[in-house]
């Protein structure tokens, strides 16, 4: 198993345009890991089989799962605290809104 990646950009992600969402979907399709993407907006096309899009996810539980490899986040305060506690490597995306 290649593990899982969790992606959550808070309420900012719903404001992203189709182009940015499409770039993320295309990138997720190219990796071996499963991706749990917390996203409440519309998507420009159907995600690949390794991507599960959810309007809500138990983020703290997923971060503390042994197979979670990395967290993609906008760096919200709660997400930072949960990630530090879980000890999961993080990639931060500074999003404009």
Biopython code that builds the backbone (N, CA, C, O; Angstrom):
import numpy as np
from Bio.PDB.StructureBuilder import StructureBuilder

atoms = [
    (1, "UNK", "N", (0.842, -1.192, 0.000)),
    (1, "UNK", "CA", (0.000, 0.000, 0.000)),
    (1, "UNK", "C", (0.881, 1.246, 0.000)),
    (1, "UNK", "O", (1.911, 1.294, 0.672)),
    (2, "UNK", "N", (0.464, 2.236, -0.752)),
    (2, "UNK", "CA", (1.230, 3.466, -0.898)),
    (2, "UNK", "C", (0.796, 4.541, 0.079)),
    (2, "UNK", "O", (1.379, 5.625, 0.103)),
    (3, "UNK", "N", (-0.207, 4.262, 0.876)),
    (3, "UNK", "CA", (-0.663, 5.242, 1.846)),
    (3, "UNK", "C", (-1.697, 6.186, 1.285)),
    (3, "UNK", "O", (-2.194, 6.020, 0.171)),
    (4, "UNK", "N", (-2.003, 7.173, 2.087)),
    (4, "UNK", "CA", (-3.046, 8.133, 1.715)),
    (4, "UNK", "C", (-2.565, 9.554, 1.945)),
    (4, "UNK", "O", (-1.696, 9.820, 2.776)),
    (5, "UNK", "N", (-3.152, 10.440, 1.192)),
    (5, "UNK", "CA", (-2.921, 11.878, 1.320)),
    (5, "UNK", "C", (-4.262, 12.506, 1.641)),
    (5, "UNK", "O", (-5.279, 12.148, 1.048)),
    (6, "UNK", "N", (-4.267, 13.439, 2.573)),
    (6, "UNK", "CA", (-5.488, 14.194, 2.839)),
    (6, "UNK", "C", (-5.260, 15.626, 2.360)),
    (6, "UNK", "O", (-4.214, 16.224, 2.614)),
    (7, "UNK", "N", (-6.251, 16.156, 1.670)),
    (7, "UNK", "CA", (-6.197, 17.527, 1.173)),
    (7, "UNK", "C", (-7.422, 18.264, 1.691)),
    (7, "UNK", "O", (-8.557, 17.834, 1.484)),
    (8, "UNK", "N", (-7.178, 19.369, 2.362)),
    (8, "UNK", "CA", (-8.281, 20.165, 2.887)),
    (8, "UNK", "C", (-7.847, 21.620, 2.894)),
    (8, "UNK", "O", (-6.842, 21.983, 3.505)),
    (9, "UNK", "N", (-8.609, 22.434, 2.214)),
    (9, "UNK", "CA", (-8.269, 23.844, 2.110)),
    (9, "UNK", "C", (-9.319, 24.725, 2.762)),
    (9, "UNK", "O", (-9.446, 25.902, 2.425)),
    (10, "UNK", "N", (-10.061, 24.163, 3.687)),
    (10, "UNK", "CA", (-11.077, 24.927, 4.403)),
    (10, "UNK", "C", (-12.137, 25.463, 3.465)),
    (10, "UNK", "O", (-12.403, 24.873, 2.417)),
    (11, "UNK", "N", (-12.728, 26.551, 3.828)),
    (11, "UNK", "CA", (-13.774, 27.161, 3.003)),
    (11, "UNK", "C", (-13.196, 27.856, 1.780)),
    (11, "UNK", "O", (-13.943, 28.239, 0.879)),
    (12, "UNK", "N", (-11.876, 28.024, 1.733)),
    (12, "UNK", "CA", (-11.250, 28.712, 0.605)),
    (12, "UNK", "C", (-11.361, 27.914, -0.690)),
    (12, "UNK", "O", (-11.443, 28.496, -1.771)),
    (13, "UNK", "N", (-11.363, 26.603, -0.590)),
    (13, "UNK", "CA", (-11.356, 25.774, -1.789)),
    (13, "UNK", "C", (-12.618, 25.937, -2.618)),
    (13, "UNK", "O", (-12.557, 25.880, -3.846)),
    (14, "UNK", "N", (-13.745, 26.137, -1.981)),
    (14, "UNK", "CA", (-14.985, 26.296, -2.737)),
    (14, "UNK", "C", (-14.916, 27.519, -3.657)),
    (14, "UNK", "O", (-15.622, 27.589, -4.663)),
    (15, "UNK", "N", (-14.059, 28.481, -3.300)),
    (15, "UNK", "CA", (-13.938, 29.690, -4.100)),
    (15, "UNK", "C", (-12.959, 29.538, -5.272)),
    (15, "UNK", "O", (-12.871, 30.428, -6.118)),
    (16, "UNK", "N", (-12.232, 28.434, -5.327)),
    (16, "UNK", "CA", (-11.281, 28.249, -6.419)),
    (16, "UNK", "C", (-12.016, 28.014, -7.732)),
    (16, "UNK", "O", (-13.078, 27.392, -7.766)),
    (17, "UNK", "N", (-11.441, 28.515, -8.787)),
    (17, "UNK", "CA", (-12.067, 28.348, -10.088)),
    (17, "UNK", "C", (-11.819, 26.946, -10.634)),
    (17, "UNK", "O", (-11.037, 26.180, -10.071)),
    (18, "UNK", "N", (-12.491, 26.619, -11.733)),
    (18, "UNK", "CA", (-12.375, 25.301, -12.345)),
    (18, "UNK", "C", (-10.951, 24.982, -12.779)),
    (18, "UNK", "O", (-10.537, 23.824, -12.726)),
    (19, "UNK", "N", (-10.198, 25.985, -13.206)),
    (19, "UNK", "CA", (-8.835, 25.744, -13.667)),
    (19, "UNK", "C", (-7.969, 25.215, -12.539)),
    (19, "UNK", "O", (-7.245, 24.236, -12.720)),
    (20, "UNK", "N", (-8.034, 25.847, -11.381)),
    (20, "UNK", "CA", (-7.230, 25.394, -10.244)),
    (20, "UNK", "C", (-7.677, 24.018, -9.757)),
    (20, "UNK", "O", (-6.846, 23.173, -9.424)),
    (21, "UNK", "N", (-8.973, 23.798, -9.717)),
    (21, "UNK", "CA", (-9.478, 22.478, -9.324)),
    (21, "UNK", "C", (-9.032, 21.414, -10.321)),
    (21, "UNK", "O", (-8.686, 20.300, -9.929)),
    (22, "UNK", "N", (-9.040, 21.748, -11.592)),
    (22, "UNK", "CA", (-8.623, 20.808, -12.628)),
    (22, "UNK", "C", (-7.149, 20.449, -12.473)),
    (22, "UNK", "O", (-6.780, 19.286, -12.631)),
    (23, "UNK", "N", (-6.302, 21.431, -12.165)),
    (23, "UNK", "CA", (-4.881, 21.150, -11.951)),
    (23, "UNK", "C", (-4.684, 20.176, -10.795)),
    (23, "UNK", "O", (-3.886, 19.244, -10.893)),
    (24, "UNK", "N", (-5.405, 20.390, -9.712)),
    (24, "UNK", "CA", (-5.293, 19.484, -8.567)),
    (24, "UNK", "C", (-5.765, 18.084, -8.933)),
    (24, "UNK", "O", (-5.096, 17.103, -8.608)),
    (25, "UNK", "N", (-6.910, 17.975, -9.605)),
    (25, "UNK", "CA", (-7.421, 16.663, -10.004)),
    (25, "UNK", "C", (-6.429, 15.923, -10.909)),
    (25, "UNK", "O", (-6.219, 14.720, -10.752)),
    (26, "UNK", "N", (-5.829, 16.637, -11.844)),
    (26, "UNK", "CA", (-4.853, 16.019, -12.748)),
    (26, "UNK", "C", (-3.608, 15.567, -11.978)),
    (26, "UNK", "O", (-3.061, 14.500, -12.257)),
    (27, "UNK", "N", (-3.166, 16.360, -11.028)),
    (27, "UNK", "CA", (-1.999, 15.980, -10.222)),
    (27, "UNK", "C", (-2.315, 14.768, -9.358)),
    (27, "UNK", "O", (-1.505, 13.846, -9.262)),
    (28, "UNK", "N", (-3.479, 14.760, -8.732)),
    (28, "UNK", "CA", (-3.871, 13.624, -7.891)),
    (28, "UNK", "C", (-3.954, 12.331, -8.711)),
    (28, "UNK", "O", (-3.623, 11.258, -8.206)),
    (29, "UNK", "N", (-4.388, 12.425, -9.953)),
    (29, "UNK", "CA", (-4.531, 11.241, -10.804)),
    (29, "UNK", "C", (-3.181, 10.612, -11.147)),
    (29, "UNK", "O", (-3.124, 9.438, -11.512)),
    (30, "UNK", "N", (-2.109, 11.368, -11.035)),
    (30, "UNK", "CA", (-0.780, 10.882, -11.422)),
    (30, "UNK", "C", (-0.013, 10.205, -10.293)),
    (30, "UNK", "O", (1.074, 9.674, -10.523)),
    (31, "UNK", "N", (-0.553, 10.212, -9.084)),
    (31, "UNK", "CA", (0.183, 9.633, -7.961)),
    (31, "UNK", "C", (-0.400, 8.282, -7.562)),
    (31, "UNK", "O", (-1.541, 7.963, -7.896)),
    (32, "UNK", "N", (0.390, 7.500, -6.849)),
    (32, "UNK", "CA", (-0.022, 6.161, -6.451)),
    (32, "UNK", "C", (-0.877, 6.155, -5.190)),
    (32, "UNK", "O", (-1.645, 5.219, -4.967)),
    (33, "UNK", "N", (-0.754, 7.172, -4.378)),
    (33, "UNK", "CA", (-1.484, 7.229, -3.120)),
    (33, "UNK", "C", (-2.968, 7.497, -3.351)),
    (33, "UNK", "O", (-3.373, 8.082, -4.355)),
    (34, "UNK", "N", (-3.758, 7.046, -2.384)),
    (34, "UNK", "CA", (-5.162, 7.426, -2.380)),
    (34, "UNK", "C", (-5.250, 8.835, -1.813)),
    (34, "UNK", "O", (-4.480, 9.207, -0.928)),
    (35, "UNK", "N", (-6.190, 9.610, -2.326)),
    (35, "UNK", "CA", (-6.349, 10.991, -1.891)),
    (35, "UNK", "C", (-7.746, 11.176, -1.327)),
    (35, "UNK", "O", (-8.740, 10.828, -1.966)),
    (36, "UNK", "N", (-7.809, 11.723, -0.134)),
    (36, "UNK", "CA", (-9.081, 12.136, 0.454)),
    (36, "UNK", "C", (-9.088, 13.653, 0.359)),
    (36, "UNK", "O", (-8.302, 14.336, 1.016)),
    (37, "UNK", "N", (-9.988, 14.167, -0.469)),
    (37, "UNK", "CA", (-10.033, 15.606, -0.704)),
    (37, "UNK", "C", (-11.320, 16.164, -0.129)),
    (37, "UNK", "O", (-12.411, 15.851, -0.605)),
    (38, "UNK", "N", (-11.189, 16.984, 0.889)),
    (38, "UNK", "CA", (-12.354, 17.647, 1.478)),
    (38, "UNK", "C", (-12.646, 18.884, 0.631)),
    (38, "UNK", "O", (-11.902, 19.865, 0.639)),
    (39, "UNK", "N", (-13.761, 18.799, -0.100)),
    (39, "UNK", "CA", (-14.106, 19.851, -1.062)),
    (39, "UNK", "C", (-15.621, 19.922, -1.204)),
    (39, "UNK", "O", (-16.275, 18.904, -1.430)),
    (40, "UNK", "N", (-16.169, 21.103, -1.072)),
    (40, "UNK", "CA", (-17.626, 21.232, -1.121)),
    (40, "UNK", "C", (-18.134, 21.881, -2.403)),
    (40, "UNK", "O", (-19.344, 21.975, -2.609)),
    (41, "UNK", "N", (-17.233, 22.323, -3.258)),
    (41, "UNK", "CA", (-17.662, 22.976, -4.489)),
    (41, "UNK", "C", (-17.864, 21.994, -5.630)),
    (41, "UNK", "O", (-17.752, 20.781, -5.452)),
    (42, "UNK", "N", (-18.161, 22.529, -6.787)),
    (42, "UNK", "CA", (-18.315, 21.716, -7.990)),
    (42, "UNK", "C", (-16.941, 21.426, -8.579)),
    (42, "UNK", "O", (-16.010, 22.218, -8.433)),
    (43, "UNK", "N", (-16.827, 20.291, -9.238)),
    (43, "UNK", "CA", (-15.578, 19.920, -9.884)),
    (43, "UNK", "C", (-15.735, 19.994, -11.396)),
    (43, "UNK", "O", (-16.819, 19.737, -11.920)),
    (44, "UNK", "N", (-14.646, 20.350, -12.113)),
    (44, "UNK", "CA", (-14.745, 20.481, -13.570)),
    (44, "UNK", "C", (-14.888, 19.144, -14.296)),
    (44, "UNK", "O", (-15.385, 19.109, -15.422)),
    (45, "UNK", "N", (-14.460, 18.040, -13.669)),
    (45, "UNK", "CA", (-14.624, 16.717, -14.246)),
    (45, "UNK", "C", (-14.528, 15.674, -13.141)),
    (45, "UNK", "O", (-14.144, 15.976, -12.011)),
    (46, "UNK", "N", (-14.885, 14.441, -13.489)),
    (46, "UNK", "CA", (-14.907, 13.341, -12.518)),
    (46, "UNK", "C", (-13.482, 13.016, -12.056)),
    (46, "UNK", "O", (-12.576, 12.908, -12.883)),
    (47, "UNK", "N", (-13.279, 12.860, -10.746)),
    (47, "UNK", "CA", (-11.944, 12.508, -10.246)),
    (47, "UNK", "C", (-11.539, 11.095, -10.643)),
    (47, "UNK", "O", (-12.391, 10.264, -10.956)),
    (48, "UNK", "N", (-10.246, 10.826, -10.630)),
    (48, "UNK", "CA", (-9.742, 9.488, -10.918)),
    (48, "UNK", "C", (-10.116, 8.541, -9.778)),
    (48, "UNK", "O", (-10.592, 8.979, -8.731)),
    (49, "UNK", "N", (-9.902, 7.272, -9.983)),
    (49, "UNK", "CA", (-10.318, 6.250, -9.019)),
    (49, "UNK", "C", (-9.596, 6.340, -7.680)),
    (49, "UNK", "O", (-10.114, 5.850, -6.676)),
    (50, "UNK", "N", (-8.421, 6.949, -7.636)),
    (50, "UNK", "CA", (-7.691, 7.048, -6.378)),
    (50, "UNK", "C", (-8.090, 8.261, -5.530)),
    (50, "UNK", "O", (-7.540, 8.478, -4.451)),
    (51, "UNK", "N", (-9.044, 9.044, -6.024)),
    (51, "UNK", "CA", (-9.458, 10.265, -5.323)),
    (51, "UNK", "C", (-10.883, 10.119, -4.798)),
    (51, "UNK", "O", (-11.803, 9.767, -5.536)),
    (52, "UNK", "N", (-11.038, 10.392, -3.528)),
    (52, "UNK", "CA", (-12.367, 10.414, -2.923)),
    (52, "UNK", "C", (-12.643, 11.845, -2.454)),
    (52, "UNK", "O", (-11.959, 12.369, -1.575)),
    (53, "UNK", "N", (-13.643, 12.453, -3.051)),
    (53, "UNK", "CA", (-14.018, 13.823, -2.709)),
    (53, "UNK", "C", (-15.161, 13.765, -1.709)),
    (53, "UNK", "O", (-16.170, 13.097, -1.934)),
    (54, "UNK", "N", (-14.987, 14.479, -0.596)),
    (54, "UNK", "CA", (-15.985, 14.469, 0.470)),
    (54, "UNK", "C", (-16.274, 15.900, 0.905)),
    (54, "UNK", "O", (-15.370, 16.731, 0.990)),
    (55, "UNK", "N", (-17.551, 16.178, 1.181)),
    (55, "UNK", "CA", (-17.905, 17.508, 1.683)),
    (55, "UNK", "C", (-17.417, 17.712, 3.109)),
    (55, "UNK", "O", (-17.136, 18.834, 3.529)),
    (56, "UNK", "N", (-17.319, 16.614, 3.845)),
    (56, "UNK", "CA", (-16.797, 16.655, 5.208)),
    (56, "UNK", "C", (-16.011, 15.385, 5.444)),
    (56, "UNK", "O", (-16.394, 14.316, 4.967)),
    (57, "UNK", "N", (-14.931, 15.490, 6.164)),
    (57, "UNK", "CA", (-14.124, 14.316, 6.504)),
    (57, "UNK", "C", (-13.671, 14.446, 7.952)),
    (57, "UNK", "O", (-13.447, 15.559, 8.426)),
    (58, "UNK", "N", (-13.533, 13.336, 8.659)),
    (58, "UNK", "CA", (-13.026, 13.386, 10.036)),
    (58, "UNK", "C", (-11.514, 13.645, 9.999)),
    (58, "UNK", "O", (-10.707, 12.736, 10.192)),
    (59, "UNK", "N", (-11.161, 14.890, 9.751)),
    (59, "UNK", "CA", (-9.773, 15.261, 9.484)),
    (59, "UNK", "C", (-8.812, 14.778, 10.573)),
    (59, "UNK", "O", (-7.767, 14.211, 10.256)),
    (60, "UNK", "N", (-9.140, 14.988, 11.822)),
    (60, "UNK", "CA", (-8.249, 14.588, 12.906)),
    (60, "UNK", "C", (-8.028, 13.075, 12.910)),
    (60, "UNK", "O", (-6.909, 12.606, 13.120)),
    (61, "UNK", "N", (-9.093, 12.319, 12.679)),
    (61, "UNK", "CA", (-8.962, 10.857, 12.625)),
    (61, "UNK", "C", (-8.087, 10.419, 11.458)),
    (61, "UNK", "O", (-7.242, 9.536, 11.612)),
    (62, "UNK", "N", (-8.284, 11.027, 10.296)),
    (62, "UNK", "CA", (-7.494, 10.661, 9.117)),
    (62, "UNK", "C", (-6.029, 11.039, 9.328)),
    (62, "UNK", "O", (-5.136, 10.269, 8.974)),
    (63, "UNK", "N", (-5.775, 12.210, 9.899)),
    (63, "UNK", "CA", (-4.393, 12.623, 10.147)),
    (63, "UNK", "C", (-3.673, 11.671, 11.097)),
    (63, "UNK", "O", (-2.465, 11.467, 10.978)),
    (64, "UNK", "N", (-4.407, 11.097, 12.028)),
    (64, "UNK", "CA", (-3.801, 10.193, 13.000)),
    (64, "UNK", "C", (-3.772, 8.738, 12.546)),
    (64, "UNK", "O", (-3.329, 7.870, 13.297)),
    (65, "UNK", "N", (-4.233, 8.459, 11.339)),
    (65, "UNK", "CA", (-4.196, 7.091, 10.817)),
    (65, "UNK", "C", (-2.770, 6.759, 10.380)),
    (65, "UNK", "O", (-2.069, 7.613, 9.836)),
    (66, "UNK", "N", (-2.349, 5.538, 10.615)),
    (66, "UNK", "CA", (-0.969, 5.125, 10.330)),
    (66, "UNK", "C", (-0.598, 5.185, 8.849)),
    (66, "UNK", "O", (0.586, 5.271, 8.522)),
    (67, "UNK", "N", (-1.579, 5.142, 7.947)),
    (67, "UNK", "CA", (-1.288, 5.156, 6.513)),
    (67, "UNK", "C", (-1.294, 6.552, 5.896)),
    (67, "UNK", "O", (-1.015, 6.695, 4.706)),
    (68, "UNK", "N", (-1.604, 7.576, 6.675)),
    (68, "UNK", "CA", (-1.596, 8.939, 6.148)),
    (68, "UNK", "C", (-0.155, 9.402, 6.001)),
    (68, "UNK", "O", (0.604, 9.417, 6.971)),
    (69, "UNK", "N", (0.213, 9.777, 4.794)),
    (69, "UNK", "CA", (1.597, 10.141, 4.481)),
    (69, "UNK", "C", (1.847, 11.640, 4.477)),
    (69, "UNK", "O", (2.927, 12.094, 4.857)),
    (70, "UNK", "N", (0.844, 12.416, 4.046)),
    (70, "UNK", "CA", (1.046, 13.859, 3.932)),
    (70, "UNK", "C", (-0.288, 14.584, 3.969)),
    (70, "UNK", "O", (-1.329, 14.010, 3.652)),
    (71, "UNK", "N", (-0.247, 15.835, 4.355)),
    (71, "UNK", "CA", (-1.443, 16.670, 4.448)),
    (71, "UNK", "C", (-1.236, 17.916, 3.600)),
    (71, "UNK", "O", (-0.254, 18.637, 3.776)),
    (72, "UNK", "N", (-2.159, 18.166, 2.682)),
    (72, "UNK", "CA", (-2.154, 19.380, 1.862)),
    (72, "UNK", "C", (-3.181, 20.326, 2.464)),
    (72, "UNK", "O", (-4.350, 19.965, 2.597)),
    (73, "UNK", "N", (-2.764, 21.525, 2.827)),
    (73, "UNK", "CA", (-3.651, 22.426, 3.556)),
    (73, "UNK", "C", (-3.378, 23.882, 3.223)),
    (73, "UNK", "O", (-2.313, 24.228, 2.712)),
    (74, "UNK", "N", (-4.355, 24.728, 3.522)),
    (74, "UNK", "CA", (-4.181, 26.171, 3.377)),
    (74, "UNK", "C", (-3.538, 26.766, 4.634)),
    (74, "UNK", "O", (-3.181, 27.944, 4.652)),
    (75, "UNK", "N", (-3.392, 25.957, 5.676)),
    (75, "UNK", "CA", (-2.697, 26.404, 6.883)),
    (75, "UNK", "C", (-3.581, 27.072, 7.905)),
    (75, "UNK", "O", (-3.118, 27.935, 8.651)),
    (76, "UNK", "N", (-4.840, 26.694, 7.958)),
    (76, "UNK", "CA", (-5.723, 27.242, 8.982)),
    (76, "UNK", "C", (-5.257, 26.808, 10.379)),
    (76, "UNK", "O", (-4.602, 25.777, 10.531)),
    (77, "UNK", "N", (-5.595, 27.592, 11.371)),
    (77, "UNK", "CA", (-5.110, 27.349, 12.722)),
    (77, "UNK", "C", (-5.434, 25.937, 13.223)),
    (77, "UNK", "O", (-4.547, 25.251, 13.730)),
    (78, "UNK", "N", (-6.678, 25.497, 13.090)),
    (78, "UNK", "CA", (-7.069, 24.170, 13.573)),
    (78, "UNK", "C", (-6.306, 23.076, 12.827)),
    (78, "UNK", "O", (-5.864, 22.099, 13.432)),
    (79, "UNK", "N", (-6.155, 23.240, 11.527)),
    (79, "UNK", "CA", (-5.414, 22.248, 10.736)),
    (79, "UNK", "C", (-3.955, 22.165, 11.168)),
    (79, "UNK", "O", (-3.385, 21.076, 11.239)),
    (80, "UNK", "N", (-3.359, 23.300, 11.452)),
    (80, "UNK", "CA", (-1.958, 23.309, 11.898)),
    (80, "UNK", "C", (-1.828, 22.582, 13.232)),
    (80, "UNK", "O", (-0.923, 21.765, 13.404)),
    (81, "UNK", "N", (-2.712, 22.866, 14.169)),
    (81, "UNK", "CA", (-2.653, 22.191, 15.473)),
    (81, "UNK", "C", (-2.821, 20.678, 15.321)),
    (81, "UNK", "O", (-2.068, 19.902, 15.910)),
    (82, "UNK", "N", (-3.814, 20.264, 14.528)),
    (82, "UNK", "CA", (-4.066, 18.833, 14.336)),
    (82, "UNK", "C", (-2.883, 18.146, 13.665)),
    (82, "UNK", "O", (-2.535, 17.020, 14.022)),
    (83, "UNK", "N", (-2.262, 18.816, 12.695)),
    (83, "UNK", "CA", (-1.131, 18.230, 11.979)),
    (83, "UNK", "C", (0.085, 18.088, 12.885)),
    (83, "UNK", "O", (0.768, 17.064, 12.856)),
    (84, "UNK", "N", (0.354, 19.103, 13.681)),
    (84, "UNK", "CA", (1.490, 19.034, 14.606)),
    (84, "UNK", "C", (1.283, 17.894, 15.596)),
    (84, "UNK", "O", (2.209, 17.133, 15.875)),
    (85, "UNK", "N", (0.080, 17.779, 16.122)),
    (85, "UNK", "CA", (-0.214, 16.713, 17.078)),
    (85, "UNK", "C", (-0.040, 15.335, 16.435)),
    (85, "UNK", "O", (0.494, 14.418, 17.060)),
    (86, "UNK", "N", (-0.493, 15.190, 15.177)),
    (86, "UNK", "CA", (-0.417, 13.900, 14.486)),
    (86, "UNK", "C", (0.987, 13.604, 13.961)),
    (86, "UNK", "O", (1.323, 12.445, 13.715)),
    (87, "UNK", "N", (1.802, 14.633, 13.790)),
    (87, "UNK", "CA", (3.150, 14.428, 13.279)),
    (87, "UNK", "C", (3.200, 14.071, 11.806)),
    (87, "UNK", "O", (4.101, 13.358, 11.363)),
    (88, "UNK", "N", (2.228, 14.568, 11.044)),
    (88, "UNK", "CA", (2.157, 14.274, 9.610)),
    (88, "UNK", "C", (2.840, 15.407, 8.831)),
    (88, "UNK", "O", (2.575, 16.580, 9.094)),
    (89, "UNK", "N", (3.715, 15.069, 7.877)),
    (89, "UNK", "CA", (4.313, 16.113, 7.040)),
    (89, "UNK", "C", (3.225, 16.901, 6.312)),
    (89, "UNK", "O", (2.183, 16.359, 5.944)),
    (90, "UNK", "N", (3.489, 18.180, 6.115)),
    (90, "UNK", "CA", (2.475, 19.075, 5.556)),
    (90, "UNK", "C", (3.048, 19.893, 4.403)),
    (90, "UNK", "O", (4.203, 20.317, 4.429)),
    (91, "UNK", "N", (2.209, 20.099, 3.395)),
    (91, "UNK", "CA", (2.524, 21.056, 2.329)),
    (91, "UNK", "C", (1.461, 22.129, 2.412)),
    (91, "UNK", "O", (0.268, 21.846, 2.301)),
    (92, "UNK", "N", (1.894, 23.360, 2.606)),
    (92, "UNK", "CA", (0.965, 24.474, 2.725)),
    (92, "UNK", "C", (0.761, 25.180, 1.393)),
    (92, "UNK", "O", (1.705, 25.413, 0.637)),
    (93, "UNK", "N", (-0.490, 25.510, 1.128)),
    (93, "UNK", "CA", (-0.867, 26.246, -0.073)),
    (93, "UNK", "C", (-1.408, 27.608, 0.346)),
    (93, "UNK", "O", (-2.525, 27.684, 0.858)),
    (94, "UNK", "N", (-0.666, 28.669, 0.149)),
    (94, "UNK", "CA", (-1.209, 29.987, 0.458)),
    (94, "UNK", "C", (-2.257, 30.349, -0.599)),
    (94, "UNK", "O", (-1.924, 30.557, -1.766)),
    (95, "UNK", "N", (-3.497, 30.421, -0.188)),
    (95, "UNK", "CA", (-4.574, 30.712, -1.131)),
    (95, "UNK", "C", (-5.064, 32.128, -0.976)),
    (95, "UNK", "O", (-5.235, 32.621, 0.139)),
    (96, "UNK", "N", (-5.288, 32.775, -2.088)),
    (96, "UNK", "CA", (-5.894, 34.102, -2.054)),
    (96, "UNK", "C", (-7.391, 33.961, -2.126)),
    (96, "UNK", "O", (-7.905, 33.036, -2.753)),
    (97, "UNK", "N", (-8.072, 34.845, -1.508)),
    (97, "UNK", "CA", (-9.532, 34.813, -1.555)),
    (97, "UNK", "C", (-10.095, 36.195, -1.464)),
    (97, "UNK", "O", (-11.314, 36.368, -1.487)),
]
sb = StructureBuilder()
sb.init_structure("model")
sb.init_model(0)
sb.init_chain("A")
sb.init_seg("    ")
for serial, (resi, resn, name, xyz) in enumerate(atoms, 1):
    if name == "N":
        sb.init_residue(resn, " ", resi, " ")
    sb.init_atom(name, np.array(xyz, "f"), 0.0, 1.0, " ", f" {name:<3s}", serial, name[0])
structure = sb.get_structure()
